Structure formats: structure tokens, C-alpha cells
Amino acid sequence: MFDIDKLVRPNIKRLEPYSSARDEFSGEASIYLDANENSFGSPLPRSYNRYPDPLQRELKRKISGIKGVPPEHILIGNGSDECIDLLYRAFCNPGQDNVILCPPTYGMYEVSAHINDVAVRKVGLTSDFQLNVDQVAEAVDENTKLIFLCSPNNPTGNSLYPEDIEFILNNFEGLTIIDEAYINFSRQPSFIRELTEYPNLVVLQTLSKAWGLAALRVGMLFSSLPVIEVLNKIKPPYNVNQASQELALEALQNIEQVNTWTKALVTERDKLAARLSALPVVTHIFPSDANFLLVQVQEPRSLYTSLVEKGIIVRDRSRVLLCEGCLRITVGTPPENETLLAAITELMAKS
């Protein structure tokens, strides 16, 4: 049985949250003299002298209409990394609690754990990059607060089996966090549709990938009302700036364009995989539900360095558990992919 009171840190329960000027008043007025802003304006074409909505209400309403999740079940973060950090700060007692990670996976889960002095228990994925649910269950104890799952997973690109995730949700009394940063590129349905079934479920998504807004730093966290209320209590008062809110709202008007780009990228991903697999230097390409490919190659470090010298930057993952010999290659535009393929072919000819 999920009990939020058993999860929240005692000091967070007692915390009297900061009340900003914009928390105490919402709506429209003709004169604002409450927040010590510069009433004369700002030296920009658009006026940014006023603090933004601390709860991003308009942006949440728009996301709610797209995702089918009530606004009160949404937290907007300064990137998903802030959402991850807030989860640690709200639910994990430093020096006492632990979390479970399933490597290879996104590195910020572990970094945030160390920043917050939270112990990490690692349960590696299987050889086909799936969850070992029995070992996850064995790793849980009375101080395990969070389990982070990434699906589609970074850096492997594959989606985790939904039935394995459901097993954890049904058997773990803490929070299960599913990071769906790459869900737009996958045929797997989002776990957002399961929010009403599992009060202990947290789903992370982002506008950085399919929506192409990485520079704005807009992360989305979806969960049950008790979880959102705790996170709103501890988040910085103005964590998402006005420019990011406005530009995100503008971008969210263009769903059809994003869907078109996403389909084109998936097609290009499959083409790139086929072309790469024909190169002798490539020994294996792992199936991907993301906007990148995990590619096993001969002499990965040498190939990585040679590509850098040509101005082509990929990610060397060859030292990561289960990713030995691998480069992670983001799917580019057709001309970018052609340049990559030509560069590898040229390097092969010289070796």
C-alpha cells in the first residue's frame, strides 16, 4: 500500500514553504507594487521585468490538453534534471536512504544521488538490456525510496518490457520513476496512461528531444496529487523563466510539425542503421526506440577521435557496463548522416 507520509522526509513534512509575491496574488492587475521588480521595464524588445508564474499555469493547461493529464498532476522543471533532484530532496534522507538504479542508464540519476548523499544500489540490466526484476526485488529494503527506470533507455536505446515495469510498480511501496525522455520515438505507449492506477508512479518527459527545445530547459513530471504537492512545496519559487514558458507555449501549437519530424527521424534512424551495418568496422547495431543508435565498432576510441578531428562529434560509451566497444550516435539530418557515413568510409580506407 502506497503511503506518501512514509516516504516524505520528516523535515520536508515540517517545512513551511516560501511564499513569493506571485503565490499570494494570481490574476491580472493594472499596477504591480508587490515584488520589488523594476517598474520602468527592461532593456529588451519584450518586457521581462515581471516575475513569471511560479506554477506555470498556462503551460500546464496546454500540456494537459496534449497529454490527457490534469494540470494539478503536472510539475514543470528547469529540465528533467531539476525534477530528478527534487525527488531526491523530497523523499530521501541523506546518509540513510537508498535508491535503485539499473545500469547502463542515464548518468544523472547517480550524480544526483551522490550530491544528495543518498546510497545507490545498482542492479545491472540483462544482456539484452532488460530489467532483472528478481534482483531488483532482492535489492529493496526498508530504506529504499526510489527506483529509476529509463524507457526507452539511454544509452542502449531499447524500451523496457512493460510487464517488468508493472511488476515493480505492484510490488514496491516507494516511488517508481519512469524516464520517458525518448518516448516520442518509440512504438511503446507511455506509462502516463497508468497514473490513475498507480499512485506511486512518476513519469518524466521533456521538450528537449522530439520537440527540439533543449536550450529552453523544460522538463515535465507527471504523478499523483500527493507527490506533486510535496514537490511544489520544495521547488524554487520561479524555477522556469518567463521566456521558456512563452516559447514552449508557442512551440506546443505545432504538434503536426513535430509529428512529421518525428516520423522522418525514425525513418532516417532505420536508414542509418542499415547503412552503418554494412560497414566492416561496425560489428553490431542494437535495436533502438530512441533518436540515437548504440553501435558496436572495432577500436571505438580510435574511431571516436578520428571523427572528432573531422568535426563530427558522437559519444564514446565503450567504457560503460554492457556497452563495451560502443559509440552512441544521434540520428542527424540526411545530409549530416551522409557526412558521417562518408567520414567513416574514408577513415576505413586509410587504415
PEZI-V735382 format. One record per residue. N is the residue number from 1. RES is the residue in one letter. SS is DSSP state (~ for helix, > for strand, _ for the rest). Layout:
n=<N,N>
res=<RES,RES>
ss=<SS,SS>
//
This chain:
n=<1,2,3,4,5,6,7,8,9,10,11,12,13,14,15,16,17,18,19,20,21,22,23,24,25,26,27,28,29,30,31,32,33,34,35,36,37,38,39,40,41,42,43,44,45,46,47,48,49,50,51,52,53,54,55,56,57,58,59,60,61,62,63,64,65,66,67,68,69,70,71,72,73,74,75,76,77,78,79,80,81,82,83,84,85,86,87,88,89,90,91,92,93,94,95,96,97,98,99,100,101,102,103,104,105,106,107,108,109,110,111,112,113,114,115,116,117,118,119,120,121,122,123,124,125,126,127,128,129,130,131,132,133,134,135,136,137,138,139,140,141,142,143,144,145,146,147,148,149,150,151,152,153,154,155,156,157,158,159,160,161,162,163,164,165,166,167,168,169,170,171,172,173,174,175,176,177,178,179,180,181,182,183,184,185,186,187,188,189,190,191,192,193,194,195,196,197,198,199,200,201,202,203,204,205,206,207,208,209,210,211,212,213,214,215,216,217,218,219,220,221,222,223,224,225,226,227,228,229,230,231,232,233,234,235,236,237,238,239,240,241,242,243,244,245,246,247,248,249,250,251,252,253,254,255,256,257,258,259,260,261,262,263,264,265,266,267,268,269,270,271,272,273,274,275,276,277,278,279,280,281,282,283,284,285,286,287,288,289,290,291,292,293,294,295,296,297,298,299,300,301,302,303,304,305,306,307,308,309,310,311,312,313,314,315,316,317,318,319,320,321,322,323,324,325,326,327,328,329,330,331,332,333,334,335,336,337,338,339,340,341,342,343,344,345,346,347,348,349,350,351>
res=<M,F,D,I,D,K,L,V,R,P,N,I,K,R,L,E,P,Y,S,S,A,R,D,E,F,S,G,E,A,S,I,Y,L,D,A,N,E,N,S,F,G,S,P,L,P,R,S,Y,N,R,Y,P,D,P,L,Q,R,E,L,K,R,K,I,S,G,I,K,G,V,P,P,E,H,I,L,I,G,N,G,S,D,E,C,I,D,L,L,Y,R,A,F,C,N,P,G,Q,D,N,V,I,L,C,P,P,T,Y,G,M,Y,E,V,S,A,H,I,N,D,V,A,V,R,K,V,G,L,T,S,D,F,Q,L,N,V,D,Q,V,A,E,A,V,D,E,N,T,K,L,I,F,L,C,S,P,N,N,P,T,G,N,S,L,Y,P,E,D,I,E,F,I,L,N,N,F,E,G,L,T,I,I,D,E,A,Y,I,N,F,S,R,Q,P,S,F,I,R,E,L,T,E,Y,P,N,L,V,V,L,Q,T,L,S,K,A,W,G,L,A,A,L,R,V,G,M,L,F,S,S,L,P,V,I,E,V,L,N,K,I,K,P,P,Y,N,V,N,Q,A,S,Q,E,L,A,L,E,A,L,Q,N,I,E,Q,V,N,T,W,T,K,A,L,V,T,E,R,D,K,L,A,A,R,L,S,A,L,P,V,V,T,H,I,F,P,S,D,A,N,F,L,L,V,Q,V,Q,E,P,R,S,L,Y,T,S,L,V,E,K,G,I,I,V,R,D,R,S,R,V,L,L,C,E,G,C,L,R,I,T,V,G,T,P,P,E,N,E,T,L,L,A,A,I,T,E,L,M,A,K,S>
ss=<_,_,_,~,~,~,~,_,_,~,~,~,~,~,_,_,_,_,_,_,~,~,~,~,_,_,_,_,_,_,_,_,_,_,_,_,_,_,_,_,_,_,_,_,_,_,_,_,_,_,_,_,_,_,_,_,~,~,~,~,~,~,~,~,~,~,~,_,_,_,~,~,~,>,>,>,>,>,_,~,~,~,~,~,~,~,~,~,~,~,~,_,_,_,_,_,_,>,>,>,>,_,_,_,_,_,_,~,~,~,~,~,~,~,~,_,_,_,>,>,>,>,_,_,_,_,_,_,_,_,_,_,~,~,~,~,~,~,~,_,_,_,_,>,>,>,>,>,>,>,_,_,_,_,_,_,_,_,_,_,_,~,~,~,~,~,~,~,~,~,~,_,_,_,>,>,>,>,>,_,_,_,~,~,~,_,_,_,_,_,~,~,~,~,_,_,_,_,_,_,>,>,>,>,>,>,_,_,_,_,_,_,_,~,~,~,_,>,>,>,>,>,>,_,~,~,~,~,~,~,~,~,~,~,_,_,_,_,_,_,_,~,~,~,~,~,~,~,~,~,~,_,_,_,~,~,~,~,~,~,~,~,~,~,~,~,~,~,~,~,~,~,~,~,~,~,~,_,_,_,_,>,>,>,>,_,_,_,_,_,_,>,>,>,>,>,>,_,_,~,~,~,~,~,~,~,~,~,~,_,_,_,_,_,>,>,_,_,_,_,_,_,_,_,_,>,>,>,>,>,_,_,_,~,~,~,~,~,~,~,~,~,~,~,~,~,~,~,~,~,_>
//
